[in-house]
């Protein structure tokens, strides 16, 4: 994986304020350049054999592909769900200036996940 690849990481949660705070920490720590949050979505899914229909919030983080694993680990550690939704989607094309901004605002340096907490 090239350090110049960017992607979108989607995370959902049942608490929009928790998700906004989590997003803020990821941006502050340069794990993501930004997060575009949709505060109200409707999730329909099967959990423990039963159908669920629940309100949730969703954030789309823009980051380096090389940082996805750190974001997954961080989410697993801090998210209130047993199995949080964290998926990374490739960005096949982007405004070159925006792509550069995402790379400039993120860091794949040797810091540990959750450093600065």
Secondary structure, DSSP 4 states (H G I P E B T S, - for coil): --TT-EEEEEEEES-HHHHHHHHHHHHHTTS-SEEEEEEEEEEEEEETTEEEEEEEEEEEEEEEGGGHHHHHHHHHHH-SSSS--EEEEE-----HHHHHHHHHH---SSPPTTTT-
